[in-house]
């Protein structure tokens, strides 16, 4: 079986495509874990009988408070 040599533009296209797939996977993973963290904190607060207050900036949780009134 012969191995076909790739043209320079094909190499660049493959590299860019691979980087986009990996980057997309990392972004989606970060979104999922941020959501999971906020959900877990909220559920824990509800289980204690409180009402959660969450402030998010992008993917980070900037403020969390469990109001126990």
HELIX and SHEET records of a PDB file:
HELIX    1   1 UNK A    8  UNK A   47  1                                  40    
SHEET    1   A 2 UNK A  51  UNK A  57  0                                        
SHEET    2   A 2 UNK A  60  UNK A  67 -1                                        
END                                                                             
